[in-house]
Amino acid sequence: MPVGDWQFWVVTVLAAGAALVLLRPLFSRLKTGRTARSSRASLTVEGRQVRQSRRSSADNG
């Protein structure tokens, strides 16, 4: 390895930084031991909440 070459160290530092950026979410997830929980969003039209429809086909007949 060309440890005396400055370009070697620049590329090494850039590669290490990229690896940290890519692996940081994995490490934080392992550290907390949890995964992201999903949540429901409320449906709004023009700032007013919309009534949720029932998913049954009984009203269609």
CORDA-V161039 format. One record per residue. N is the residue number from 1. SS is DSSP state (a for helix, b for strand, c for the rest). PSI is psi in whole degrees, 0 to 359 (NA if undefined). D_CENTER is the distance of its C-alpha to the mean C-alpha in Angstrom with 2 decimals. Layout:
BEGIN
n->{N	N}
ss->{SS	SS}
psi->{PSI	PSI}
d_center->{D_CENTER	D_CENTER}
END
This chain:
BEGIN
n->{1	2	3	4	5	6	7	8	9	10	11	12	13	14	15	16	17	18	19	20	21	22	23	24	25	26	27	28	29	30	31	32	33	34	35	36	37	38	39	40	41	42	43	44	45	46	47	48	49	50	51	52	53	54	55	56	57	58	59	60	61}
ss->{c	c	c	c	c	a	a	a	a	a	a	a	a	a	a	a	a	a	a	a	a	a	a	a	a	a	a	a	a	a	a	a	c	c	c	c	c	c	c	c	c	c	c	b	b	c	c	b	b	c	c	c	c	c	c	c	c	a	a	a	c}
psi->{139	72	347	354	129	330	326	317	325	313	323	316	319	318	320	320	319	321	320	318	319	328	353	315	324	316	321	325	320	327	317	333	13	159	165	134	142	151	153	141	147	142	126	146	120	39	355	143	139	140	137	139	152	144	31	153	9	330	348	350	NA}
d_center->{36.78	37.81	36.97	39.49	37.76	35.59	33.47	32.48	31.10	29.23	27.47	26.86	25.26	23.03	21.98	21.33	19.22	17.11	16.77	15.69	12.97	11.64	12.27	11.29	7.96	10.31	13.06	11.58	10.67	14.21	15.76	14.94	15.50	13.27	10.32	8.54	11.42	11.79	14.33	16.79	17.40	21.04	22.56	24.65	27.10	28.59	27.44	29.15	27.64	28.42	30.00	28.11	30.09	31.32	30.39	33.93	36.42	39.36	39.51	39.79	43.19}
END
